């Protein structure tokens, strides 16, 4: 069973930085994609960034390109989301999720519904 635990959320001022961690267990990392998602109050859950644990390829939503960086530490089975130059619009609950590369290849457009394993989420609040 895939287990994901997020940490690192909190309160940060506009323009500041925060690093989220997603500790993963219960699966073979080489076969998976890990994604970061966020959901603000009253809004749908959206993709923030993803990383292919096999080849390291990454994806970023346009809203975070140039500000957020996703990375992995295979030895620790942990995926990070470095958030720089944060804005109030980045305020949300951030989730990490995992899905097999095989499923991703046939699932069509990248979207939250494709991912079957989820963490509990961590709150990020950006003050103006």
C-alpha positions in Angstrom: 0.0 0.0 0.0 1.3 3.4 -1.0 1.6 5.8 1.9 2.4 9.5 1.5 3.0 12.0 4.3 3.3 15.7 3.6 5.1 18.2 5.9 6.5 21.7 5.8 3.5 23.8 5.5 2.9 26.9 7.5 2.5 30.7 7.4 4.8 32.7 5.2 4.9 36.3 4.1 4.5 37.4 0.4 7.8 37.0 -1.3 9.1 34.4 1.1 10.0 30.8 0.7 8.8 27.4 2.0 9.8 23.8 1.3 7.2 21.1 1.4 8.2 17.4 1.8 6.4 14.3 0.7 7.7 11.1 2.4 6.7 8.0 0.4 6.6 4.4 1.3 5.1 1.1 0.2 5.9 1.2 -3.5 8.8 0.8 -6.0 9.9 4.4 -6.7 11.1 3.7 -10.2 7.6 2.9 -11.4 5.9 6.1 -10.2 5.1 9.7 -10.8 4.7 11.9 -7.7 2.6 15.1 -8.0 2.0 18.1 -5.9 -1.5 19.5 -5.9 -3.3 22.3 -4.1 -6.8 23.2 -3.2 -7.9 26.6 -2.1 -11.2 27.2 -0.3 -14.1 27.2 -2.8 -11.8 26.1 -5.7 -11.1 22.8 -7.4 -8.0 20.8 -6.7 -5.3 21.7 -9.2 -2.0 20.3 -10.4 1.0 22.3 -9.2 4.0 20.1 -10.3 4.9 16.5 -11.0 8.1 14.5 -11.2 8.8 11.2 -12.9 10.8 9.2 -10.4 12.4 7.1 -13.1 13.8 9.7 -15.4 13.4 12.9 -13.3 11.2 14.7 -15.9 9.2 17.4 -14.4 6.0 19.4 -15.1 5.0 22.8 -13.7 1.7 24.6 -13.9 2.1 28.0 -15.6 1.1 29.7 -12.3 4.2 28.4 -10.5 6.8 28.2 -13.3 10.0 30.0 -12.3 9.0 30.1 -8.6 8.5 26.5 -7.5 10.9 23.6 -7.9 10.2 20.0 -7.5 12.9 17.5 -6.7 13.5 14.1 -5.3 15.8 12.3 -2.9 15.7 8.7 -3.9 17.7 7.5 -0.9 15.1 9.1 1.4 12.1 8.3 -0.8 11.1 11.9 -0.4 9.9 14.4 -3.0 10.2 18.1 -2.2 8.5 21.2 -3.4 10.6 24.4 -3.0 8.3 27.4 -3.1 10.0 30.8 -3.7 8.5 34.2 -4.2 5.2 33.0 -2.8 2.0 35.1 -3.4 -1.3 35.2 -1.5 -2.8 33.2 -4.4 -0.6 30.3 -3.4 -2.6 29.9 -0.2 -4.1 26.4 -0.2 -3.9 22.9 1.2 -1.1 21.2 -0.6 -1.3 17.5 -1.3 1.2 15.0 -2.7 -0.1 12.1 -4.7 1.4 9.0 -6.5 0.5 7.1 -9.5 2.2 4.5 -11.7 3.9 5.5 -14.8 1.9 2.9 -16.7 -1.4 4.5 -15.7 -0.1 8.0 -16.4 0.8 7.0 -20.0 -2.8 6.0 -20.9 -4.8 8.3 -18.6 -4.9 11.3 -20.9 -4.5 14.9 -19.7 -2.8 15.4 -16.4 -5.4 16.0 -13.7 -6.0 15.1 -10.0 -8.5 12.3 -10.8 -5.7 10.2 -12.4 -3.8 9.8 -9.1 -5.0 7.1 -6.8 -2.8 7.5 -3.7 -2.9 10.7 -1.7 -1.4 12.2 1.4 -3.4 14.0 4.1 -2.3 17.5 3.0 -0.5 20.4 4.5 -1.8 24.0 4.8 0.2 26.8 3.3 -0.9 30.3 4.1 0.7 33.3 2.4 0.1 36.6 4.2 -0.1 39.9 2.2 
